[in-house]
């Protein structure tokens, strides 16, 4: 009689072990987000497996609604659009602490990739990001340059990115390439939550 409970508990422990092992071997999913702008929507797949710190940082801002109502404040035709840090009146939003640069992840600043903006300090990225309108391999990591961390790619809506780069720009508060009419990020949401 005592052998049955022992056998059952052994089988249960084996099942838990197998489930845990299978879960540990399953690659982390690469979530998608939708960037809704006043010019249309941009869907982005995030590469959590290649830039885990950057993706978790970005998703924390997404889940907090941080990007809602911010703008693409730097728009350069045939280069990129940058946003996620300023409000339409060019007030900069306070952010969390900077994160480590993951630009050595073998992802490239190609057309449609999304990467983190930063200062001259490689480990200074916080909330701002940019979407490459064209391939900009000079922004990749190299032995001489720390590069900019690519952490995802546009899967739908590059026509919106292309349209945004045609916006007339001006200088505001000492900053150049600011669209004359605000390009507003209405929201960024995980695709599964839409």
N, CA, C and O of each residue as an XYZ file, in Angstrom:
776
protein
N       0.806     -1.202      0.000
C       0.000      0.000      0.000
C       0.849      1.266      0.000
O       0.507      2.248     -0.659
N       1.971      1.242      0.750
C       2.802      2.436      0.845
C       3.523      2.722     -0.465
O       3.977      3.845     -0.686
N       3.635      1.724     -1.334
C       4.338      1.922     -2.594
C       3.567      2.841     -3.527
O       4.189      3.547     -4.321
N       2.233      2.865     -3.466
C       1.420      3.685     -4.369
C       1.636      5.177     -4.100
O       1.908      5.921     -5.042
N       1.523      5.650     -2.831
C       1.787      7.083     -2.607
C       3.218      7.475     -2.997
O       3.441      8.558     -3.538
N       4.190      6.587     -2.721
C       5.567      6.883     -3.088
C       5.705      6.985     -4.601
O       6.368      7.888     -5.112
N       5.077      6.052     -5.315
C       5.111      6.070     -6.770
C       4.446      7.327     -7.321
O       4.951      7.944     -8.258
N       3.309      7.701     -6.734
C       2.586      8.911     -7.179
C       3.437     10.163     -6.943
O       3.523     11.025     -7.818
N       4.056     10.266     -5.787
C       4.871     11.451     -5.493
C       6.106     11.491     -6.396
O       6.541     12.568     -6.804
N       6.669     10.330     -6.707
C       7.815     10.280     -7.611
C       7.413     10.716     -9.011
O       8.125     11.483     -9.659
N       6.266     10.223     -9.476
C       5.776     10.624    -10.797
C       5.478     12.120    -10.852
O       5.773     12.782    -11.847
N       4.891     12.648     -9.777
C       4.589     14.079     -9.728
C       5.884     14.898     -9.767
O       5.967     15.891    -10.490
N       6.877     14.491     -9.006
C       8.160     15.203     -9.002
C       8.811     15.143    -10.378
O       9.392     16.128    -10.833
N       8.719     13.997    -11.041
C       9.275     13.852    -12.383
C       8.551     14.759    -13.369
O       9.187     15.371    -14.226
N       7.236     14.853    -13.259
C       6.450     15.718    -14.147
C       6.821     17.175    -13.943
O       6.970     17.913    -14.917
N       6.972     17.603    -12.706
C       7.359     18.989    -12.408
C       8.755     19.268    -12.963
O       8.996     20.319    -13.556
N       9.675     18.314    -12.766
C      11.030     18.482    -13.291
C      11.021     18.619    -14.813
O      11.693     19.491    -15.363
N      10.271     17.770    -15.483
C      10.204     17.823    -16.958
C       9.603     19.145    -17.424
O      10.092     19.757    -18.374
N       8.545     19.578    -16.755
C       7.898     20.846    -17.130
C       8.848     22.014    -16.914
O       8.923     22.916    -17.749
N       9.566     22.006    -15.812
C      10.517     23.077    -15.518
C      11.652     23.078    -16.522
O      12.056     24.137    -17.003
N      12.171     21.903    -16.845
C      13.253     21.798    -17.817
C      12.802     22.264    -19.190
O      13.536     22.977    -19.875
N      11.594     21.866    -19.601
C      11.066     22.282    -20.905
C      10.890     23.790    -20.946
O      11.186     24.427    -21.957
N      10.403     24.367    -19.839
C      10.206     25.816    -19.792
C      11.543     26.540    -19.876
O      11.649     27.572    -20.538
N      12.560     26.010    -19.211
C      13.870     26.646    -19.223
C      14.502     26.601    -20.616
O      15.270     27.491    -20.979
N      14.180     25.565    -21.395
C      14.753     25.431    -22.720
C      13.963     26.189    -23.778
O      14.457     26.380    -24.889
N      12.744     26.627    -23.458
C      11.942     27.369    -24.417
C      12.492     28.781    -24.534
O      12.642     29.464    -23.521
N      12.799     29.242    -25.756
C      13.327     30.604    -25.891
C      12.299     31.645    -25.460
O      11.092     31.450    -25.599
N      12.808     32.744    -24.938
C      11.915     33.816    -24.528
C      11.165     34.354    -25.746
O      11.767     34.554    -26.802
N       9.869     34.588    -25.611
C       9.118     35.110    -26.759
C       9.533     36.537    -27.073
O       9.951     37.291    -26.195
N       9.410     36.887    -28.337
C       9.712     38.248    -28.772
C       8.398     38.992    -28.960
O       7.748     38.847    -29.995
N       7.998     39.789    -27.970
C       6.701     40.464    -28.018
C       6.651     41.542    -29.096
O       7.676     41.993    -29.607
N       5.436     41.933    -29.418
C       5.230     43.017    -30.379
C       4.509     44.163    -29.683
O       3.732     43.958    -28.751
N       4.785     45.370    -30.156
C       4.078     46.556    -29.679
C       3.559     47.319    -30.886
O       4.079     47.197    -31.996
N       2.520     48.112    -30.641
C       1.982     48.992    -31.676
C       2.173     50.427    -31.222
O       1.690     50.831    -30.165
N       2.892     51.193    -32.045
C       3.101     52.614    -31.799
C       2.024     53.355    -32.588
O       2.084     53.427    -33.816
N       1.045     53.902    -31.880
C      -0.028     54.658    -32.538
C       0.371     56.129    -32.569
O       0.612     56.736    -31.525
N       0.441     56.697    -33.776
C       0.802     58.100    -33.925
C      -0.357     58.848    -34.584
O      -1.319     58.235    -35.048
N      -0.257     60.160    -34.619
C      -1.294     60.941    -35.305
C      -1.155     60.848    -36.824
O      -1.879     61.523    -37.555
N      -0.226     60.012    -37.303
C      -0.070     59.765    -38.740
C      -0.261     58.301    -39.114
O      -0.077     57.928    -40.273
N      -0.624     57.476    -38.152
C      -0.836     56.054    -38.419
C      -0.126     55.188    -37.397
O       0.492     55.684    -36.455
N      -0.228     53.881    -37.604
C       0.323     52.913    -36.648
C       1.567     52.222    -37.195
O       1.696     51.974    -38.394
N       2.484     51.919    -36.264
C       3.723     51.217    -36.574
C       3.796     50.013    -35.636
O       3.789     50.174    -34.415
N       3.866     48.811    -36.203
C       3.991     47.599    -35.389
C       5.462     47.197    -35.343
O       6.151     47.175    -36.363
N       5.925     46.880    -34.139
C       7.334     46.558    -33.923
C       7.445     45.242    -33.160
O       6.776     45.040    -32.147
N       8.314     44.335    -33.667
C       8.655     43.118    -32.934
C       9.934     43.401    -32.151
O      10.904     43.926    -32.699
N       9.929     43.051    -30.864
C      11.073     43.305    -29.997
C      11.902     42.033    -29.843
O      11.349     40.944    -29.688
N      13.215     42.167    -29.886
C      14.108     41.018    -29.803
C      14.604     40.821    -28.372
O      15.743     41.153    -28.042
N      13.735     40.281    -27.539
C      14.078     40.037    -26.140
C      15.253     39.066    -26.033
O      16.051     39.164    -25.101
N      15.365     38.141    -26.966
C      16.439     37.157    -26.922
C      17.805     37.759    -27.244
O      18.828     37.198    -26.849
N      17.844     38.883    -27.949
C      19.106     39.515    -28.340
C      19.454     40.746    -27.503
O      20.625     41.102    -27.373
N      18.432     41.395    -26.935
C      18.658     42.614    -26.145
C      17.731     42.599    -24.931
O      16.852     43.453    -24.813
N      17.924     41.631    -24.027
C      16.978     41.448    -22.917
C      16.842     42.652    -21.992
O      15.730     42.992    -21.589
N      17.943     43.298    -21.651
C      17.874     44.460    -20.746
C      17.129     45.608    -21.428
O      16.275     46.254    -20.820
N      17.458     45.852    -22.679
C      16.840     46.950    -23.422
C      15.348     46.718    -23.613
O      14.549     47.637    -23.431
N      14.966     45.504    -23.977
C      13.551     45.202    -24.200
C      12.764     45.322    -22.895
O      11.672     45.889    -22.888
N      13.295     44.803    -21.805
C      12.581     44.906    -20.526
C      12.436     46.364    -20.099
O      11.395     46.757    -19.571
N      13.470     47.162    -20.325
C      13.411     48.592    -20.023
C      12.324     49.276    -20.852
O      11.505     50.025    -20.320
N      12.327     49.011    -22.157
C      11.347     49.610    -23.064
C       9.927     49.190    -22.668
O       9.025     50.026    -22.619
N       9.729     47.907    -22.387
C       8.388     47.426    -22.023
C       7.924     47.999    -20.690
O       6.726     48.193    -20.488
N       8.852     48.271    -19.779
C       8.468     48.903    -18.507
C       7.889     50.293    -18.769
O       6.889     50.679    -18.164
N       8.522     51.041    -19.676
C       7.985     52.355    -20.051
C       6.639     52.201    -20.766
O       5.710     52.969    -20.515
N       6.536     51.213    -21.652
C       5.273     50.956    -22.367
C       4.158     50.658    -21.371
O       3.087     51.261    -21.429
N       4.415     49.723    -20.457
C       3.381     49.302    -19.506
C       2.962     50.416    -18.558
O       1.834     50.429    -18.066
N       3.873     51.353    -18.301
C       3.550     52.507    -17.446
C       2.810     53.611    -18.195
O       2.365     54.581    -17.582
N       2.674     53.472    -19.523
C       2.031     54.520    -20.314
C       2.910     55.742    -20.491
O       2.421     56.816    -20.839
N       4.206     55.584    -20.254
C       5.146     56.700    -20.307
C       5.135     57.407    -21.664
O       5.220     58.633    -21.729
N       5.030     56.634    -22.740
C       5.155     57.214    -24.081
C       3.894     57.933    -24.560
O       3.950     58.688    -25.531
N       2.771     57.712    -23.901
C       1.512     58.317    -24.338
C       1.618     59.837    -24.338
O       1.909     60.453    -23.313
N       1.375     60.432    -25.508
C       1.399     61.889    -25.613
C       2.776     62.480    -25.849
O       2.912     63.701    -25.933
N       3.816     61.631    -25.959
C       5.132     62.157    -26.315
C       5.186     62.350    -27.832
O       4.219     62.068    -28.539
N       6.314     62.828    -28.313
C       6.413     63.146    -29.744
C       7.674     62.532    -30.356
O       8.607     62.148    -29.650
N       7.673     62.453    -31.673
C       8.915     62.248    -32.421
C       9.492     63.647    -32.584
O       9.050     64.422    -33.432
N      10.488     63.957    -31.759
C      11.013     65.322    -31.684
C      12.199     65.554    -32.620
O      12.622     66.695    -32.808
N      12.729     64.499    -33.198
C      13.879     64.628    -34.107
C      13.596     63.776    -35.332
O      13.525     62.550    -35.248
N      13.436     64.434    -36.469
C      13.045     63.762    -37.704
C      13.999     64.195    -38.810
O      14.080     65.375    -39.150
N      14.716     63.229    -39.363
C      15.684     63.537    -40.419
C      15.404     62.632    -41.609
O      15.521     61.410    -41.520
N      15.030     63.256    -42.729
C      14.723     62.498    -43.942
C      15.918     61.665    -44.375
O      17.065     62.101    -44.278
N      15.634     60.467    -44.854
C      16.651     59.529    -45.327
C      17.635     59.167    -44.212
O      18.803     58.883    -44.478
N      17.156     59.179    -42.959
C      17.999     58.784    -41.829
C      17.169     58.069    -40.776
O      17.204     56.840    -40.705
N      16.412     58.813    -39.943
C      15.658     58.176    -38.873
C      14.660     59.141    -38.251
O      14.678     60.341    -38.524
N      13.775     58.585    -37.396
C      12.875     59.392    -36.565
C      13.133     59.000    -35.109
O      13.224     57.816    -34.783
N      13.250     60.005    -34.240
C      13.580     59.765    -32.833
C      12.497     60.346    -31.948
O      12.017     61.454    -32.185
N      12.113     59.594    -30.928
C      11.071     60.079    -30.033
C      11.090     59.382    -28.694
O      12.012     58.644    -28.349
N      10.010     59.655    -27.942
C       9.816     58.974    -26.674
C      10.320     59.691    -25.453
O      10.372     59.097    -24.376
N      10.700     60.964    -25.577
C      11.223     61.642    -24.399
C      10.678     63.023    -24.138
O      10.832     63.555    -23.038
N      10.028     63.627    -25.154
C       9.544     64.999    -25.030
C       8.047     65.075    -25.269
O       7.478     64.284    -26.021
N       7.425     66.041    -24.617
C       6.017     66.366    -24.835
C       5.928     67.393    -25.965
O       6.948     67.969    -26.343
N       4.728     67.637    -26.515
C       4.597     68.578    -27.630
C       5.152     69.976    -27.361
O       5.547     70.668    -28.300
N       5.189     70.405    -26.097
C       5.754     71.733    -25.785
C       7.274     71.674    -25.593
O       7.892     72.639    -25.142
N       7.864     70.524    -25.944
C       9.314     70.279    -25.842
C       9.808     70.200    -24.399
O      10.990     70.416    -24.131
N       8.908     69.891    -23.481
C       9.296     69.582    -22.113
C       9.795     68.145    -22.080
O       9.117     67.241    -22.569
N      10.974     67.926    -21.507
C      11.513     66.578    -21.429
C      10.945     65.854    -20.217
O      10.912     66.408    -19.118
N      10.496     64.614    -20.413
C       9.928     63.830    -19.323
C      11.040     63.195    -18.477
O      12.061     62.765    -19.014
N      10.842     63.138    -17.166
C      11.823     62.455    -16.316
C      11.776     60.946    -16.575
O      10.717     60.386    -16.856
N      12.935     60.304    -16.478
C      13.045     58.884    -16.798
C      13.625     58.084    -15.640
O      14.026     58.635    -14.615
N      13.656     56.778    -15.831
C      14.352     55.889    -14.909
C      15.862     56.023    -15.141
O      16.314     56.789    -15.993
N      16.612     55.264    -14.366
C      18.064     55.255    -14.519
C      18.461     54.684    -15.888
O      17.720     53.885    -16.461
N      19.613     55.085    -16.408
C      20.089     54.557    -17.691
C      20.366     53.055    -17.614
O      20.522     52.482    -16.535
N      20.420     52.443    -18.790
C      20.682     51.006    -18.875
C      22.003     50.748    -19.604
O      22.566     51.635    -20.246
N      22.473     49.521    -19.486
C      23.718     49.121    -20.138
C      23.498     49.007    -21.649
O      22.426     48.613    -22.109
N      24.525     49.358    -22.398
C      24.491     49.263    -23.853
C      24.639     47.798    -24.267
O      25.566     47.114    -23.833
N      23.712     47.320    -25.115
C      23.766     45.937    -25.609
C      24.030     45.899    -27.123
O      23.556     45.001    -27.819
N      24.779     46.866    -27.613
C      24.969     46.986    -29.064
C      25.838     45.890    -29.672
O      25.939     45.803    -30.895
N      26.463     45.056    -28.856
C      27.287     43.960    -29.383
C      26.447     42.705    -29.632
O      26.986     41.599    -29.674
N      25.146     42.870    -29.795
C      24.235     41.726    -29.935
C      24.106     41.214    -31.365
O      23.287     40.336    -31.636
N      24.898     41.749    -32.274
C      24.923     41.333    -33.685
C      23.657     41.720    -34.460
O      23.415     41.216    -35.557
N      22.864     42.607    -33.885
C      21.746     43.194    -34.632
C      22.257     44.490    -35.262
O      23.120     45.166    -34.703
N      21.720     44.819    -36.416
C      22.251     45.954    -37.174
C      21.219     47.060    -37.351
O      20.012     46.821    -37.376
N      21.734     48.274    -37.473
C      20.896     49.449    -37.725
C      20.538     49.496    -39.209
O      21.046     50.320    -39.969
N      19.651     48.588    -39.592
C      19.174     48.508    -40.970
C      17.821     49.202    -41.068
O      17.206     49.519    -40.049
N      17.362     49.437    -42.282
C      16.046     50.056    -42.486
C      14.984     49.276    -41.710
O      14.883     48.054    -41.816
N      14.202     50.011    -40.933
C      13.119     49.405    -40.175
C      13.495     48.914    -38.799
O      12.625     48.471    -38.049
N      14.771     48.980    -38.441
C      15.151     48.561    -37.086
C      14.865     49.684    -36.100
O      14.863     50.861    -36.460
N      14.622     49.300    -34.847
C      14.414     50.268    -33.767
C      15.585     50.124    -32.805
O      15.985     49.013    -32.460
N      16.130     51.258    -32.378
C      17.314     51.265    -31.517
C      17.153     52.324    -30.429
O      16.309     53.215    -30.526
N      17.974     52.206    -29.402
C      17.934     53.164    -28.307
C      18.785     54.389    -28.616
O      19.913     54.279    -29.096
N      18.221     55.551    -28.331
C      18.981     56.798    -28.406
C      19.774     56.934    -27.107
O      19.388     56.391    -26.071
N      20.868     57.655    -27.176
C      21.716     57.853    -25.991
C      22.571     59.087    -26.186
O      22.572     59.690    -27.260
N      23.299     59.461    -25.147
C      24.263     60.551    -25.237
C      25.606     59.961    -25.673
O      25.655     58.836    -26.170
N      26.683     60.705    -25.493
C      28.010     60.206    -25.809
C      28.452     59.054    -24.920
O      29.359     58.304    -25.281
N      27.821     58.907    -23.768
C      28.100     57.794    -22.869
C      27.352     56.560    -23.386
O      26.124     56.589    -23.468
N      28.055     55.483    -23.735
C      27.374     54.308    -24.286
C      26.278     53.745    -23.382
O      25.291     53.197    -23.874
N      26.444     53.875    -22.063
C      25.472     53.322    -21.115
C      24.540     54.402    -20.570
O      24.298     54.472    -19.365
N      24.018     55.243    -21.466
C      23.173     56.361    -21.026
C      21.737     56.286    -21.545
O      20.950     57.198    -21.289
N      21.376     55.218    -22.270
C      20.020     55.125    -22.818
C      18.989     55.007    -21.701
O      19.199     54.301    -20.715
N      17.877     55.709    -21.871
C      16.776     55.620    -20.901
C      15.487     55.265    -21.637
O      15.161     54.085    -21.765
N      14.749     56.262    -22.120
C      13.453     56.011    -22.758
C      13.427     56.305    -24.249
O      12.637     55.706    -24.979
N      14.277     57.219    -24.716
C      14.199     57.625    -26.119
C      14.704     56.527    -27.056
O      15.648     55.800    -26.747
N      14.050     56.438    -28.194
C      14.388     55.433    -29.191
C      14.322     56.069    -30.572
O      13.797     57.170    -30.733
N      14.857     55.371    -31.564
C      14.721     55.844    -32.937
C      14.458     54.669    -33.864
O      14.838     53.532    -33.587
N      13.795     54.979    -34.972
C      13.528     53.987    -36.010
C      14.316     54.403    -37.237
O      14.168     55.518    -37.739
N      15.152     53.500    -37.713
C      15.970     53.776    -38.893
C      15.112     53.769    -40.152
O      14.450     52.778    -40.457
N      15.130     54.887    -40.882
C      14.399     54.920    -42.152
C      15.226     54.278    -43.255
O      14.682     53.756    -44.229
N      16.526     54.319    -43.098
C      17.412     53.670    -44.069
C      18.433     52.850    -43.280
O      18.478     52.923    -42.052
N      19.230     52.091    -43.971
C      20.283     51.314    -43.322
C      21.411     52.258    -42.905
O      21.964     52.991    -43.725
N      21.739     52.222    -41.612
C      22.746     53.104    -41.018
C      23.784     52.272    -40.262
O      23.884     52.361    -39.038
N      24.548     51.471    -40.987
C      25.494     50.560    -40.347
C      26.575     51.286    -39.555
O      27.202     50.685    -38.683
N      26.803     52.558    -39.840
C      27.797     53.320    -39.064
C      27.373     53.488    -37.605
O      28.182     53.875    -36.762
N      26.090     53.194    -37.305
C      25.598     53.278    -35.931
C      25.776     51.964    -35.166
O      25.469     51.896    -33.976
N      26.272     50.915    -35.845
C      26.487     49.616    -35.203
C      27.725     49.647    -34.319
O      28.564     50.542    -34.424
N      27.819     48.641    -33.438
C      29.023     48.455    -32.644
C      30.189     48.104    -33.560
O      30.025     47.395    -34.553
N      31.360     48.607    -33.213
C      32.606     48.197    -33.864
C      33.690     48.308    -32.807
O      33.454     48.902    -31.755
N      34.875     47.755    -33.054
C      35.941     47.882    -32.043
C      36.274     49.336    -31.703
O      36.783     49.622    -30.620
N      35.986     50.250    -32.631
C      36.309     51.660    -32.398
C      35.116     52.471    -31.884
O      35.301     53.564    -31.350
N      33.904     51.952    -32.039
C      32.698     52.695    -31.666
C      31.744     51.814    -30.856
O      31.537     50.651    -31.204
N      31.158     52.354    -29.775
C      30.257     51.540    -28.954
C      28.914     51.236    -29.617
O      28.262     50.259    -29.249
N      28.494     52.036    -30.570
C      27.261     51.756    -31.301
C      25.991     52.039    -30.507
O      26.018     52.423    -29.338
N      24.884     51.828    -31.203
C      23.542     52.053    -30.650
C      22.803     50.722    -30.648
O      22.808     50.001    -31.646
N      22.168     50.400    -29.526
C      21.545     49.098    -29.347
C      20.270     48.947    -30.168
O      19.278     49.633    -29.919
N      20.299     48.050    -31.145
C      19.096     47.657    -31.875
C      18.368     46.636    -31.020
O      18.983     45.704    -30.503
N      17.048     46.809    -30.866
C      16.303     45.874    -30.032
C      14.984     45.423    -30.655
O      14.168     44.794    -29.981
N      14.766     45.735    -31.929
C      13.539     45.291    -32.586
C      13.506     45.719    -34.033
O      14.443     46.328    -34.547
N      12.383     45.379    -34.688
C      12.211     45.736    -36.096
C      10.751     46.037    -36.384
O       9.852     45.452    -35.781
N      10.528     46.949    -37.307
C       9.169     47.265    -37.756
C       8.679     46.104    -38.622
O       9.349     45.696    -39.571
N       7.509     45.584    -38.285
C       6.913     44.512    -39.087
C       5.747     45.032    -39.922
O       5.329     44.382    -40.880
N       5.224     46.195    -39.564
C       4.143     46.818    -40.329
C       4.160     48.313    -40.032
O       4.328     48.725    -38.885
N       3.985     49.118    -41.072
C       3.903     50.558    -40.864
C       5.126     51.350    -41.274
O       5.264     52.506    -40.874
N       6.029     50.761    -42.066
C       7.177     51.555    -42.527
C       6.733     52.725    -43.390
O       7.435     53.732    -43.477
N       5.572     52.604    -44.030
C       5.059     53.737    -44.809
C       4.765     54.925    -43.897
O       4.882     56.077    -44.314
N       4.382     54.640    -42.645
C       4.148     55.715    -41.668
C       5.478     56.370    -41.314
O       5.570     57.596    -41.246
N       6.507     55.559    -41.088
C       7.846     56.091    -40.798
C       8.312     56.964    -41.962
O       8.800     58.076    -41.757
N       8.159     56.453    -43.181
C       8.571     57.219    -44.363
C       7.824     58.547    -44.450
O       8.411     59.575    -44.787
N       6.530     58.521    -44.148
C       5.736     59.753    -44.200
C       6.205     60.754    -43.141
O       6.326     61.947    -43.419
N       6.464     60.268    -41.943
C       6.905     61.156    -40.861
C       8.204     61.868    -41.243
O       8.395     63.031    -40.887
N       9.095     61.184    -41.962
C      10.374     61.819    -42.323
C      10.207     62.952    -43.326
O      11.150     63.707    -43.562
N       9.027     63.083    -43.918
C       8.797     64.181    -44.862
C       8.303     65.452    -44.162
O       8.091     66.475    -44.813
N       8.119     65.390    -42.851
C       7.605     66.547    -42.117
C       8.574     67.720    -42.198
O       9.776     67.540    -42.005
N       8.061     68.934    -42.482
C       8.919     70.119    -42.407
C       9.434     70.288    -40.977
O       8.680     70.108    -40.020
N      10.701     70.630    -40.830
C      11.310     70.734    -39.499
C      11.848     72.138    -39.252
O      12.016     72.934    -40.176
N      12.112     72.415    -37.986
C      12.620     73.718    -37.567
C      13.508     73.527    -36.343
O      13.774     72.399    -35.927
N      13.964     74.638    -35.772
C      14.716     74.598    -34.506
C      13.799     75.074    -33.388
O      13.061     76.047    -33.541
N      13.859     74.369    -32.259
C      13.074     74.742    -31.081
C      13.963     74.579    -29.854
O      14.535     73.510    -29.638
N      14.080     75.619    -29.061
C      14.882     75.575    -27.827
C      16.291     75.030    -28.074
O      16.816     74.259    -27.271
N      16.891     75.437    -29.183
C      18.241     75.000    -29.485
C      18.345     73.617    -30.110
O      19.445     73.160    -30.420
N      17.217     72.949    -30.300
C      17.230     71.616    -30.905
C      16.836     71.718    -32.372
O      15.886     72.422    -32.717
N      17.561     71.019    -33.232
C      17.253     71.044    -34.662
C      16.431     69.824    -35.055
O      16.296     68.873    -34.285
N      15.883     69.869    -36.271
C      15.128     68.753    -36.861
C      13.849     68.430    -36.096
O      13.413     67.279    -36.065
N      13.250     69.445    -35.480
C      11.981     69.278    -34.763
C      10.841     69.547    -35.740
O      10.802     70.617    -36.346
N       9.910     68.601    -35.911
C       8.789     68.849    -36.826
C       8.026     70.118    -36.459
O       7.755     70.377    -35.286
N       7.683     70.906    -37.479
C       6.922     72.136    -37.240
C       5.564     71.827    -36.620
O       5.112     72.541    -35.725
N       4.923     70.783    -37.085
C       3.671     70.305    -36.496
C       4.002     69.045    -35.706
O       4.613     68.132    -36.263
N       3.624     68.957    -34.429
C       4.015     67.806    -33.617
C       3.582     66.468    -34.219
O       2.439     66.295    -34.643
N       4.518     65.539    -34.243
C       4.226     64.150    -34.616
C       4.050     63.414    -33.296
O       5.026     63.084    -32.622
N       2.817     63.165    -32.940
C       2.481     62.693    -31.593
C       2.430     61.167    -31.521
O       1.807     60.506    -32.351
N       3.101     60.632    -30.509
C       2.945     59.221    -30.160
C       1.731     59.165    -29.233
O       1.824     59.490    -28.049
N       0.606     58.752    -29.783
C      -0.619     58.718    -28.984
C      -0.530     57.645    -27.908
O      -0.982     57.842    -26.780
N       0.053     56.512    -28.268
C       0.246     55.431    -27.297
C       1.206     54.399    -27.869
O       1.412     54.317    -29.080
N       1.782     53.617    -26.973
C       2.499     52.396    -27.365
C       1.957     51.311    -26.455
O       2.004     51.427    -25.230
N       1.439     50.249    -27.069
C       0.844     49.139    -26.312
C       1.374     47.814    -26.822
O       1.698     47.667    -28.001
N       1.457     46.842    -25.905
C       1.772     45.486    -26.331
C       0.664     45.014    -27.274
O      -0.517     45.248    -27.014
N       1.037     44.366    -28.341
C       0.056     43.952    -29.339
C      -0.965     43.004    -28.762
O      -2.136     43.066    -29.139
N      -0.564     42.122    -27.855
C      -1.482     41.164    -27.266
C      -2.569     41.814    -26.424
O      -3.610     41.210    -26.167
N      -2.322     43.058    -25.991
C      -3.288     43.769    -25.138
C      -4.247     44.635    -25.932
O      -5.133     45.263    -25.352
N      -4.087     44.684    -27.271
C      -4.954     45.539    -28.089
C      -6.293     44.888    -28.344
O      -7.144     45.470    -29.016
